[in-house]
Amino acid sequence: MEPEVKQDNSSDFGAEEINVDLGASSTTPSVDSNEQLLEAAQKVSKFLSDLPDYLPTFFGEYRRPIVTIGLIVVSIIAVKLTLAVLDSVNDIPLLAPSFELIGLGYTTWFVYRYLWRASNRKELLDDFGTLRDEILGGSSSPKD
C-alpha cells in the first residue's frame, strides 16, 4: 500500500517523482514519543526527589557567589524603589522647591561654618579623622 505521487510539470526543467510513504509506520512515532515523555517525566521526578539532598551541598559549595548575586539584586531593587519614592515626592506641588531652598540654606551654613576659615577646616578634618578611626577601628590617641 504505497501510494505514489507524481509531479508532472512540463514547464519545469526536470520532472521528478516523489514517493510518499503513508504505511503503518506512522503509529510508531507516537509510541516512541510516549515512551520518551514517560522517561523524561521519570528523570524530572527523580531530580525533584533528590533536590532536598542536593541543595545543601550546592549552597555550601557556591555560597559566596549566591550571596553576592543576592546582594546585587537587592541593591538594584532598593535603588529602583528609592528613585520611585523620590520621583513621587518630586511630583507634589511646592515640595520640590521647598527642598531646594532647604538644601541651599544648609549648604550656605556648612560653607560658612566649616569651610570659610582655616581653623574651621582643621576642625572638620579632625572630626572626619575621628569618625574614620571609630568606623575602621584605628588606634589613634585622642588629642588634647
N, CA, C and O atoms as a GROMACS GRO file, in nm:
protein
  576
    1MET      N    1   0.082  -0.119   0.000
    1MET     CA    2   0.000   0.000   0.000
    1MET      C    3   0.086   0.124   0.000
    1MET      O    4   0.082   0.201   0.096
    2GLU      N    5   0.160   0.143  -0.100
    2GLU     CA    6   0.242   0.262  -0.112
    2GLU      C    7   0.188   0.348  -0.226
    2GLU      O    8   0.210   0.317  -0.343
    3PRO      N    9   0.120   0.452  -0.193
    3PRO     CA   10   0.074   0.541  -0.299
    3PRO      C   11   0.191   0.622  -0.352
    3PRO      O   12   0.279   0.663  -0.275
    4GLU      N   13   0.193   0.644  -0.474
    4GLU     CA   14   0.296   0.723  -0.537
    4GLU      C   15   0.235   0.852  -0.588
    4GLU      O   16   0.128   0.853  -0.648
    5VAL      N   17   0.304   0.957  -0.562
    5VAL     CA   18   0.260   1.088  -0.608
    5VAL      C   19   0.360   1.131  -0.713
    5VAL      O   20   0.480   1.140  -0.688
    6LYS      N   21   0.309   1.158  -0.830
    6LYS     CA   22   0.397   1.202  -0.938
    6LYS      C   23   0.372   1.349  -0.964
    6LYS      O   24   0.258   1.397  -0.967
    7GLN      N   25   0.481   1.417  -0.984
    7GLN     CA   26   0.473   1.559  -1.014
    7GLN      C   27   0.499   1.572  -1.163
    7GLN      O   28   0.605   1.536  -1.213
    8ASP      N   29   0.401   1.626  -1.233
    8ASP     CA   30   0.412   1.636  -1.377
    8ASP      C   31   0.402   1.781  -1.416
    8ASP      O   32   0.293   1.834  -1.438
    9ASN      N   33   0.514   1.843  -1.425
    9ASN     CA   34   0.518   1.982  -1.466
    9ASN      C   35   0.598   1.989  -1.595
    9ASN      O   36   0.719   1.963  -1.596
   10SER      N   37   0.532   2.022  -1.699
   10SER     CA   38   0.601   2.027  -1.827
   10SER      C   39   0.687   2.151  -1.839
   10SER      O   40   0.779   2.155  -1.921
   11SER      N   41   0.657   2.254  -1.758
   11SER     CA   42   0.736   2.376  -1.767
   11SER      C   43   0.865   2.366  -1.687
   11SER      O   44   0.957   2.445  -1.709
   12ASP      N   45   0.874   2.269  -1.593
   12ASP     CA   46   0.996   2.254  -1.514
   12ASP      C   47   1.105   2.193  -1.598
   12ASP      O   48   1.079   2.126  -1.699
   13PHE      N   49   1.228   2.216  -1.557
   13PHE     CA   50   1.342   2.162  -1.631
   13PHE      C   51   1.345   2.010  -1.623
   13PHE      O   52   1.365   1.943  -1.724
   14GLY      N   53   1.326   1.957  -1.505
   14GLY     CA   54   1.327   1.812  -1.490
   14GLY      C   55   1.213   1.769  -1.402
   14GLY      O   56   1.208   1.807  -1.285
   15ALA      N   57   1.124   1.692  -1.454
   15ALA     CA   58   1.012   1.644  -1.374
   15ALA      C   59   1.064   1.532  -1.285
   15ALA      O   60   1.127   1.438  -1.333
   16GLU      N   61   1.036   1.544  -1.154
   16GLU     CA   62   1.085   1.445  -1.061
   16GLU      C   63   0.969   1.368  -1.002
   16GLU      O   64   0.855   1.416  -1.002
   17GLU      N   65   0.997   1.252  -0.953
   17GLU     CA   66   0.896   1.166  -0.894
   17GLU      C   67   0.913   1.170  -0.743
   17GLU      O   68   1.024   1.156  -0.692
   18ILE      N   69   0.803   1.190  -0.671
   18ILE     CA   70   0.806   1.200  -0.526
   18ILE      C   71   0.730   1.081  -0.470
   18ILE      O   72   0.615   1.057  -0.507
   19ASN      N   73   0.794   1.006  -0.382
   19ASN     CA   74   0.729   0.892  -0.318
   19ASN      C   75   0.692   0.931  -0.176
   19ASN      O   76   0.776   0.981  -0.102
   20VAL      N   77   0.567   0.908  -0.139
   20VAL     CA   78   0.520   0.937  -0.004
   20VAL      C   79   0.481   0.805   0.058
   20VAL      O   80   0.402   0.730   0.002
   21ASP      N   81   0.536   0.777   0.176
   21ASP     CA   82   0.506   0.653   0.245
   21ASP      C   83   0.404   0.682   0.354
   21ASP      O   84   0.436   0.749   0.452
   22LEU      N   85   0.283   0.633   0.338
   22LEU     CA   86   0.178   0.651   0.437
   22LEU      C   87   0.139   0.517   0.497
   22LEU      O   88   0.021   0.492   0.519
   23GLY      N   89   0.235   0.434   0.523
   23GLY     CA   90   0.208   0.299   0.570
   23GLY      C   91   0.181   0.295   0.719
   23GLY      O   92   0.152   0.398   0.781
   24ALA      N   93   0.190   0.176   0.776
   24ALA     CA   94   0.158   0.152   0.916
   24ALA      C   95   0.264   0.207   1.010
   24ALA      O   96   0.242   0.208   1.131
   25SER      N   97   0.376   0.251   0.961
   25SER     CA   98   0.483   0.301   1.048
   25SER      C   99   0.448   0.437   1.110
   25SER      O  100   0.526   0.486   1.192
   26SER      N  101   0.339   0.498   1.074
   26SER     CA  102   0.302   0.628   1.131
   26SER      C  103   0.256   0.617   1.275
   26SER      O  104   0.253   0.719   1.344
   27THR      N  105   0.222   0.500   1.326
   27THR     CA  106   0.179   0.485   1.464
   27THR      C  107   0.297   0.468   1.558
   27THR      O  108   0.284   0.498   1.677
   28THR      N  109   0.411   0.422   1.512
   28THR     CA  110   0.526   0.401   1.600
   28THR      C  111   0.587   0.530   1.653
   28THR      O  112   0.636   0.528   1.766
   29PRO      N  113   0.586   0.642   1.580
   29PRO     CA  114   0.642   0.764   1.642
   29PRO      C  115   0.563   0.807   1.764
   29PRO      O  116   0.623   0.860   1.858
   30SER      N  117   0.432   0.788   1.767
   30SER     CA  118   0.356   0.829   1.884
   30SER      C  119   0.388   0.740   2.003
   30SER      O  120   0.393   0.788   2.116
   31VAL      N  121   0.411   0.611   1.979
   31VAL     CA  122   0.450   0.521   2.087
   31VAL      C  123   0.588   0.559   2.138
   31VAL      O  124   0.611   0.563   2.259
   32ASP      N  125   0.682   0.588   2.047
   32ASP     CA  126   0.815   0.631   2.087
   32ASP      C  127   0.811   0.762   2.163
   32ASP      O  128   0.882   0.780   2.262
   33SER      N  129   0.728   0.854   2.118
   33SER     CA  130   0.720   0.982   2.187
   33SER      C  131   0.658   0.966   2.325
   33SER      O  132   0.697   1.037   2.418
   34ASN      N  133   0.562   0.874   2.341
   34ASN     CA  134   0.505   0.848   2.474
   34ASN      C  135   0.609   0.789   2.567
   34ASN      O  136   0.617   0.825   2.684
   35GLU      N  137   0.692   0.695   2.514
   35GLU     CA  138   0.797   0.637   2.596
   35GLU      C  139   0.901   0.742   2.634
   35GLU      O  140   0.949   0.743   2.747
   36GLN      N  141   0.935   0.830   2.541
   36GLN     CA  142   1.030   0.936   2.571
   36GLN      C  143   0.973   1.033   2.673
   36GLN      O  144   1.044   1.081   2.761
   37LEU      N  145   0.843   1.061   2.662
   37LEU     CA  146   0.778   1.151   2.756
   37LEU      C  147   0.778   1.090   2.896
   37LEU      O  148   0.804   1.159   2.994
   38LEU      N  149   0.747   0.960   2.906
   38LEU     CA  150   0.750   0.893   3.035
   38LEU      C  151   0.891   0.889   3.093
   38LEU      O  152   0.909   0.907   3.213
   39GLU      N  153   0.989   0.866   3.009
   39GLU     CA  154   1.128   0.863   3.054
   39GLU      C  155   1.171   1.000   3.106
   39GLU      O  156   1.237   1.011   3.209
   40ALA      N  157   1.134   1.104   3.034
   40ALA     CA  158   1.167   1.241   3.078
   40ALA      C  159   1.096   1.273   3.208
   40ALA      O  160   1.154   1.336   3.297
   41ALA      N  161   0.970   1.231   3.222
   41ALA     CA  162   0.896   1.256   3.345
   41ALA      C  163   0.960   1.183   3.462
   41ALA      O  164   0.965   1.237   3.573
   42GLN      N  165   1.010   1.062   3.440
   42GLN     CA  166   1.077   0.988   3.547
   42GLN      C  167   1.207   1.057   3.587
   42GLN      O  168   1.241   1.062   3.705
   43LYS      N  169   1.281   1.110   3.489
   43LYS     CA  170   1.405   1.181   3.520
   43LYS      C  171   1.376   1.307   3.602
   43LYS      O  172   1.447   1.337   3.698
   44VAL      N  173   1.272   1.380   3.564
   44VAL     CA  174   1.236   1.501   3.638
   44VAL      C  175   1.191   1.465   3.778
   44VAL      O  176   1.227   1.533   3.874
   45SER      N  177   1.113   1.360   3.791
   45SER     CA  178   1.065   1.316   3.922
   45SER      C  179   1.182   1.275   4.011
   45SER      O  180   1.183   1.308   4.130
   46LYS      N  181   1.279   1.203   3.955
   46LYS     CA  182   1.396   1.163   4.033
   46LYS      C  183   1.478   1.285   4.074
   46LYS      O  184   1.526   1.291   4.187
   47PHE      N  185   1.494   1.381   3.984
   47PHE     CA  186   1.569   1.502   4.017
   47PHE      C  187   1.500   1.578   4.130
   47PHE      O  188   1.566   1.624   4.223
   48LEU      N  189   1.367   1.592   4.122
   48LEU     CA  190   1.294   1.666   4.225
   48LEU      C  191   1.296   1.591   4.358
   48LEU      O  192   1.297   1.655   4.464
   49SER      N  193   1.297   1.458   4.356
   49SER     CA  194   1.303   1.383   4.482
   49SER      C  195   1.442   1.393   4.544
   49SER      O  196   1.454   1.388   4.667
   50ASP      N  197   1.547   1.407   4.463
   50ASP     CA  198   1.683   1.422   4.515
   50ASP      C  199   1.719   1.566   4.547
   50ASP      O  200   1.826   1.592   4.602
   51LEU      N  201   1.632   1.660   4.514
   51LEU     CA  202   1.662   1.802   4.532
   51LEU      C  203   1.691   1.840   4.677
   51LEU      O  204   1.785   1.915   4.700
   52PRO      N  205   1.614   1.791   4.778
   52PRO     CA  206   1.647   1.828   4.916
   52PRO      C  207   1.787   1.784   4.959
   52PRO      O  208   1.849   1.849   5.043
   53ASP      N  209   1.837   1.674   4.904
   53ASP     CA  210   1.972   1.631   4.937
   53ASP      C  211   2.077   1.711   4.862
   53ASP      O  212   2.189   1.728   4.910
   54TYR      N  213   2.042   1.758   4.744
   54TYR     CA  214   2.136   1.827   4.657
   54TYR      C  215   2.154   1.974   4.695
   54TYR      O  216   2.264   2.028   4.682
   55LEU      N  217   2.047   2.040   4.742
   55LEU     CA  218   2.053   2.184   4.770
   55LEU      C  219   2.155   2.223   4.876
   55LEU      O  220   2.231   2.317   4.853
   56PRO      N  221   2.162   2.156   4.991
   56PRO     CA  222   2.264   2.198   5.089
   56PRO      C  223   2.407   2.186   5.035
   56PRO      O  224   2.491   2.271   5.062
   57THR      N  225   2.432   2.082   4.958
   57THR     CA  226   2.565   2.067   4.900
   57THR      C  227   2.594   2.179   4.801
   57THR      O  228   2.702   2.237   4.801
   58PHE      N  229   2.495   2.208   4.717
   58PHE     CA  230   2.512   2.314   4.618
   58PHE      C  231   2.531   2.449   4.686
   58PHE      O  232   2.621   2.524   4.650
   59PHE      N  233   2.446   2.479   4.786
   59PHE     CA  234   2.458   2.608   4.855
   59PHE      C  235   2.588   2.617   4.932
   59PHE      O  236   2.649   2.724   4.937
   60GLY      N  237   2.633   2.509   4.992
   60GLY     CA  238   2.760   2.510   5.065
   60GLY      C  239   2.878   2.534   4.973
   60GLY      O  240   2.975   2.599   5.011
   61GLU      N  241   2.870   2.480   4.852
   61GLU     CA  242   2.980   2.494   4.758
   61GLU      C  243   2.983   2.632   4.693
   61GLU      O  244   3.090   2.688   4.670
   62TYR      N  245   2.866   2.687   4.663
   62TYR     CA  246   2.858   2.815   4.591
   62TYR      C  247   2.797   2.924   4.678
   62TYR      O  248   2.722   3.008   4.628
   63ARG      N  249   2.828   2.925   4.805
   63ARG     CA  250   2.766   3.020   4.898
   63ARG      C  251   2.801   3.165   4.867
   63ARG      O  252   2.712   3.250   4.860
   64ARG      N  253   2.927   3.195   4.849
   64ARG     CA  254   2.969   3.333   4.826
   64ARG      C  255   2.911   3.392   4.697
   64ARG      O  256   2.859   3.504   4.700
   65PRO      N  257   2.918   3.320   4.583
   65PRO     CA  258   2.857   3.378   4.462
   65PRO      C  259   2.706   3.397   4.475
   65PRO      O  260   2.652   3.495   4.423
   66ILE      N  261   2.639   3.305   4.543
   66ILE     CA  262   2.494   3.319   4.560
   66ILE      C  263   2.462   3.441   4.644
   66ILE      O  264   2.372   3.518   4.612
   67VAL      N  265   2.536   3.459   4.753
   67VAL     CA  266   2.513   3.575   4.840
   67VAL      C  267   2.545   3.704   4.765
   67VAL      O  268   2.473   3.803   4.779
   68THR      N  269   2.652   3.704   4.686
   68THR     CA  270   2.689   3.823   4.610
   68THR      C  271   2.581   3.859   4.509
   68THR      O  272   2.543   3.976   4.498
   69ILE      N  273   2.533   3.761   4.436
   69ILE     CA  274   2.426   3.786   4.338
   69ILE      C  275   2.301   3.834   4.409
   69ILE      O  276   2.233   3.925   4.360
   70GLY      N  277   2.269   3.775   4.524
   70GLY     CA  278   2.152   3.819   4.601
   70GLY      C  279   2.166   3.964   4.646
   70GLY      O  280   2.070   4.041   4.639
   71LEU      N  281   2.285   4.002   4.694
   71LEU     CA  282   2.306   4.140   4.737
   71LEU      C  283   2.297   4.237   4.620
   71LEU      O  284   2.244   4.348   4.635
   72ILE      N  285   2.347   4.198   4.504
   72ILE     CA  286   2.336   4.284   4.386
   72ILE      C  287   2.190   4.304   4.348
   72ILE      O  288   2.148   4.416   4.319
   73VAL      N  289   2.113   4.195   4.349
   73VAL     CA  290   1.970   4.206   4.314
   73VAL      C  291   1.896   4.293   4.415
   73VAL      O  292   1.816   4.378   4.377
   74VAL      N  293   1.923   4.272   4.543
   74VAL     CA  294   1.857   4.353   4.647
   74VAL      C  295   1.898   4.500   4.634
   74VAL      O  296   1.814   4.588   4.652
   75SER      N  297   2.024   4.526   4.601
   75SER     CA  298   2.069   4.664   4.584
   75SER      C  299   1.999   4.732   4.466
   75SER      O  300   1.959   4.848   4.475
   76ILE      N  301   1.986   4.660   4.357
   76ILE     CA  302   1.917   4.716   4.240
   76ILE      C  303   1.771   4.746   4.273
   76ILE      O  304   1.719   4.851   4.235
   77ILE      N  305   1.706   4.655   4.345
   77ILE     CA  306   1.566   4.678   4.384
   77ILE      C  307   1.556   4.798   4.477
   77ILE      O  308   1.464   4.879   4.463
   78ALA      N  309   1.650   4.811   4.572
   78ALA     CA  310   1.647   4.924   4.666
   78ALA      C  311   1.668   5.056   4.593
   78ALA      O  312   1.601   5.155   4.624
   79VAL      N  313   1.758   5.060   4.496
   79VAL     CA  314   1.781   5.184   4.421
   79VAL      C  315   1.658   5.221   4.340
   79VAL      O  316   1.618   5.337   4.336
   80LYS      N  317   1.598   5.122   4.274
   80LYS     CA  318   1.478   5.150   4.195
   80LYS      C  319   1.364   5.198   4.284
   80LYS      O  320   1.290   5.290   4.246
   81LEU      N  321   1.348   5.137   4.401
   81LEU     CA  322   1.243   5.178   4.494
   81LEU      C  323   1.268   5.320   4.545
   81LEU      O  324   1.175   5.400   4.555
   82THR      N  325   1.393   5.352   4.578
   82THR     CA  326   1.427   5.486   4.625
   82THR      C  327   1.401   5.590   4.517
   82THR      O  328   1.346   5.697   4.545
   83LEU      N  329   1.440   5.559   4.394
   83LEU     CA  330   1.414   5.653   4.284
   83LEU      C  331   1.264   5.672   4.260
   83LEU      O  332   1.220   5.783   4.228
   84ALA      N  333   1.186   5.566   4.275
   84ALA     CA  334   1.041   5.579   4.258
   84ALA      C  335   0.980   5.667   4.367
   84ALA      O  336   0.892   5.748   4.340
   85VAL      N  337   1.027   5.650   4.491
   85VAL     CA  338   0.976   5.732   4.601
   85VAL      C  339   1.015   5.878   4.581
   85VAL      O  340   0.933   5.968   4.600
   86LEU      N  341   1.140   5.903   4.542
   86LEU     CA  342   1.183   6.041   4.519
   86LEU      C  343   1.108   6.104   4.402
   86LEU      O  344   1.077   6.223   4.407
   87ASP      N  345   1.080   6.027   4.300
   87ASP     CA  346   1.005   6.079   4.187
   87ASP      C  347   0.862   6.114   4.228
   87ASP      O  348   0.807   6.215   4.183
   88SER      N  349   0.802   6.030   4.312
   88SER     CA  350   0.666   6.060   4.355
   88SER      C  351   0.663   6.181   4.449
   88SER      O  352   0.569   6.260   4.445
   89VAL      N  353   0.765   6.196   4.534
   89VAL     CA  354   0.772   6.313   4.623
   89VAL      C  355   0.796   6.438   4.539
   89VAL      O  356   0.745   6.546   4.572
   90ASN      N  357   0.873   6.426   4.434
   90ASN     CA  358   0.904   6.539   4.348
   90ASN      C  359   0.781   6.590   4.274
   90ASN      O  360   0.776   6.706   4.234
   91ASP      N  361   0.681   6.504   4.255
   91ASP     CA  362   0.560   6.544   4.185
   91ASP      C  363   0.462   6.622   4.273
   91ASP      O  364   0.365   6.677   4.222
   92ILE      N  365   0.487   6.628   4.403
   92ILE     CA  366   0.399   6.702   4.493
   92ILE      C  367   0.428   6.851   4.475
   92ILE      O  368   0.544   6.892   4.486
   93PRO      N  369   0.326   6.932   4.448
   93PRO     CA  370   0.349   7.076   4.424
   93PRO      C  371   0.410   7.145   4.547
   93PRO      O  372   0.373   7.114   4.660
   94LEU      N  373   0.500   7.236   4.522
   94LEU     CA  374   0.570   7.319   4.621
   94LEU      C  375   0.663   7.242   4.713
   94LEU      O  376   0.733   7.304   4.793
   95LEU      N  377   0.666   7.110   4.705
   95LEU     CA  378   0.755   7.036   4.792
   95LEU      C  379   0.898   7.034   4.736
   95LEU      O  380   0.994   7.050   4.811
   96ALA      N  381   0.911   7.016   4.605
   96ALA     CA  382   1.044   7.016   4.544
   96ALA      C  383   1.114   7.151   4.559
   96ALA      O  384   1.232   7.154   4.596
   97PRO      N  385   1.046   7.265   4.532
   97PRO     CA  386   1.116   7.394   4.556
   97PRO      C  387   1.150   7.417   4.703
   97PRO      O  388   1.252   7.480   4.733
   98SER      N  389   1.067   7.367   4.793
   98SER     CA  390   1.097   7.381   4.936
   98SER      C  391   1.223   7.305   4.972
   98SER      O  392   1.308   7.355   5.045
   99PHE      N  393   1.235   7.182   4.920
   99PHE     CA  394   1.356   7.104   4.946
   99PHE      C  395   1.479   7.171   4.887
   99PHE      O  396   1.587   7.167   4.946
  100GLU      N  397   1.465   7.232   4.772
  100GLU     CA  398   1.578   7.304   4.712
  100GLU      C  399   1.621   7.421   4.799
  100GLU      O  400   1.741   7.443   4.818
  101LEU      N  401   1.526   7.496   4.852
  101LEU     CA  402   1.560   7.607   4.941
  101LEU      C  403   1.626   7.558   5.069
  101LEU      O  404   1.722   7.619   5.117
  102ILE      N  405   1.575   7.448   5.124
  102ILE     CA  406   1.635   7.392   5.245
  102ILE      C  407   1.778   7.347   5.215
  102ILE      O  408   1.868   7.370   5.296
  103GLY      N  409   1.800   7.284   5.100
  103GLY     CA  410   1.935   7.240   5.062
  103GLY      C  411   2.030   7.357   5.042
  103GLY      O  412   2.145   7.351   5.085
  104LEU      N  413   1.982   7.463   4.977
  104LEU     CA  414   2.067   7.581   4.960
  104LEU      C  415   2.101   7.645   5.094
  104LEU      O  416   2.214   7.688   5.116
  105GLY      N  417   2.003   7.651   5.183
  105GLY     CA  418   2.029   7.707   5.316
  105GLY      C  419   2.131   7.625   5.393
  105GLY      O  420   2.220   7.682   5.456
  106TYR      N  421   2.118   7.493   5.390
  106TYR     CA  422   2.213   7.409   5.463
  106TYR      C  423   2.352   7.418   5.401
  106TYR      O  424   2.451   7.420   5.473
  107THR      N  425   2.360   7.423   5.270
  107THR     CA  426   2.490   7.436   5.204
  107THR      C  427   2.558   7.567   5.242
  107THR      O  428   2.678   7.570   5.268
  108THR      N  429   2.480   7.674   5.246
  108THR     CA  430   2.535   7.804   5.286
  108THR      C  431   2.586   7.799   5.429
  108THR      O  432   2.695   7.848   5.458
  109TRP      N  433   2.508   7.739   5.519
  109TRP     CA  434   2.551   7.729   5.659
  109TRP      C  435   2.678   7.646   5.670
  109TRP      O  436   2.769   7.683   5.743
  110PHE      N  437   2.684   7.531   5.598
  110PHE     CA  438   2.801   7.443   5.606
  110PHE      C  439   2.926   7.515   5.558
  110PHE      O  440   3.032   7.505   5.620
  111VAL      N  441   2.915   7.587   5.446
  111VAL     CA  442   3.031   7.661   5.394
  111VAL      C  443   3.075   7.766   5.495
  111VAL      O  444   3.194   7.781   5.521
  112TYR      N  445   2.980   7.839   5.551
  112TYR     CA  446   3.014   7.944   5.649
  112TYR      C  447   3.074   7.882   5.775
  112TYR      O  448   3.170   7.936   5.829
  113ARG      N  449   3.018   7.771   5.822
  113ARG     CA  450   3.059   7.712   5.948
  113ARG      C  451   3.194   7.640   5.938
  113ARG      O  452   3.278   7.654   6.027
  114TYR      N  453   3.217   7.563   5.830
  114TYR     CA  454   3.334   7.476   5.826
  114TYR      C  455   3.438   7.513   5.720
  114TYR      O  456   3.556   7.481   5.738
  115LEU      N  457   3.401   7.578   5.614
  115LEU     CA  458   3.496   7.599   5.505
  115LEU      C  459   3.546   7.742   5.492
  115LEU      O  460   3.641   7.766   5.418
  116TRP      N  461   3.486   7.836   5.559
  116TRP     CA  462   3.520   7.976   5.541
  116TRP      C  463   3.658   8.009   5.595
  116TRP      O  464   3.735   8.080   5.531
  117ARG      N  465   3.692   7.956   5.715
  117ARG     CA  466   3.820   7.987   5.778
  117ARG      C  467   3.904   7.860   5.792
  117ARG      O  468   3.852   7.749   5.799
  118ALA      N  469   4.035   7.880   5.796
  118ALA     CA  470   4.127   7.767   5.802
  118ALA      C  471   4.113   7.690   5.934
  118ALA      O  472   4.126   7.568   5.935
  119SER      N  473   4.087   7.760   6.044
  119SER     CA  474   4.074   7.691   6.173
  119SER      C  475   3.951   7.600   6.172
  119SER      O  476   3.953   7.491   6.230
  120ASN      N  477   3.845   7.645   6.106
  120ASN     CA  478   3.724   7.562   6.099
  120ASN      C  479   3.746   7.441   6.005
  120ASN      O  480   3.691   7.333   6.029
  121ARG      N  481   3.825   7.461   5.900
  121ARG     CA  482   3.856   7.348   5.812
  121ARG      C  483   3.937   7.243   5.887
  121ARG      O  484   3.916   7.123   5.869
  122LYS      N  485   4.029   7.287   5.972
  122LYS     CA  486   4.108   7.195   6.053
  122LYS      C  487   4.017   7.117   6.148
  122LYS      O  488   4.036   6.997   6.167
  123GLU      N  489   3.920   7.184   6.207
  123GLU     CA  490   3.824   7.118   6.296
  123GLU      C  491   3.744   7.012   6.220
  123GLU      O  492   3.721   6.903   6.272
  124LEU      N  493   3.703   7.043   6.098
  124LEU     CA  494   3.628   6.948   6.017
  124LEU      C  495   3.713   6.826   5.984
  124LEU      O  496   3.664   6.713   5.991
  125LEU      N  497   3.839   6.847   5.947
  125LEU     CA  498   3.928   6.735   5.917
  125LEU      C  499   3.952   6.647   6.040
  125LEU      O  500   3.960   6.525   6.029
  126ASP      N  501   3.963   6.710   6.157
  126ASP     CA  502   3.979   6.633   6.280
  126ASP      C  503   3.854   6.549   6.309
  126ASP      O  504   3.865   6.433   6.350
  127ASP      N  505   3.737   6.606   6.287
  127ASP     CA  506   3.612   6.531   6.306
  127ASP      C  507   3.604   6.413   6.210
  127ASP      O  508   3.562   6.304   6.250
  128PHE      N  509   3.644   6.433   6.084
  128PHE     CA  510   3.643   6.323   5.988
  128PHE      C  511   3.743   6.214   6.028
  128PHE      O  512   3.715   6.095   6.015
  129GLY      N  513   3.860   6.256   6.077
  129GLY     CA  514   3.960   6.159   6.122
  129GLY      C  515   3.910   6.076   6.240
  129GLY      O  516   3.932   5.955   6.244
  130THR      N  517   3.842   6.141   6.334
  130THR     CA  518   3.787   6.070   6.450
  130THR      C  519   3.679   5.971   6.405
  130THR      O  520   3.676   5.857   6.452
  131LEU      N  521   3.593   6.014   6.316
  131LEU     CA  522   3.487   5.926   6.265
  131LEU      C  523   3.546   5.807   6.190
  131LEU      O  524   3.500   5.694   6.205
  132ARG      N  525   3.648   5.833   6.109
  132ARG     CA  526   3.715   5.726   6.035
  132ARG      C  527   3.777   5.625   6.130
  132ARG      O  528   3.767   5.504   6.108
  133ASP      N  529   3.841   5.674   6.236
  133ASP     CA  530   3.904   5.584   6.333
  133ASP      C  531   3.799   5.502   6.407
  133ASP      O  532   3.823   5.384   6.436
  134GLU      N  533   3.685   5.560   6.439
  134GLU     CA  534   3.579   5.485   6.506
  134GLU      C  535   3.522   5.376   6.416
  134GLU      O  536   3.493   5.266   6.464
  135ILE      N  537   3.507   5.405   6.288
  135ILE     CA  538   3.448   5.308   6.196
  135ILE      C  539   3.548   5.200   6.161
  135ILE      O  540   3.513   5.081   6.164
  136LEU      N  541   3.670   5.237   6.128
  136LEU     CA  542   3.770   5.140   6.085
  136LEU      C  543   3.850   5.081   6.200
  136LEU      O  544   3.930   4.990   6.179
  137GLY      N  545   3.830   5.131   6.319
  137GLY     CA  546   3.900   5.076   6.436
  137GLY      C  547   4.045   5.118   6.445
  137GLY      O  548   4.131   5.040   6.485
  138GLY      N  549   4.070   5.242   6.408
  138GLY     CA  550   4.208   5.292   6.417
  138GLY      C  551   4.249   5.308   6.561
  138GLY      O  552   4.166   5.326   6.650
  139SER      N  553   4.379   5.303   6.584
  139SER     CA  554   4.431   5.313   6.722
  139SER      C  555   4.503   5.445   6.744
  139SER      O  556   4.618   5.447   6.788
  140SER      N  557   4.435   5.554   6.711
  140SER     CA  558   4.499   5.684   6.734
  140SER      C  559   4.457   5.735   6.871
  140SER      O  560   4.344   5.712   6.916
  141SER      N  561   4.548   5.803   6.937
  141SER     CA  562   4.519   5.855   7.070
  141SER      C  563   4.440   5.984   7.059
  141SER      O  564   4.459   6.060   6.964
  142PRO      N  565   4.349   6.011   7.155
  142PRO     CA  566   4.273   6.135   7.149
  142PRO      C  567   4.364   6.255   7.168
  142PRO      O  568   4.461   6.250   7.243
  143LYS      N  569   4.330   6.363   7.099
  143LYS     CA  570   4.412   6.485   7.104
  143LYS      C  571   4.361   6.574   7.216
  143LYS      O  572   4.240   6.583   7.240
  144ASP      N  573   4.457   6.642   7.285
  144ASP     CA  574   4.421   6.731   7.396
  144ASP      C  575   4.397   6.871   7.351
  144ASP      O  576   4.366   6.958   7.432
   0.00000   0.00000   0.00000
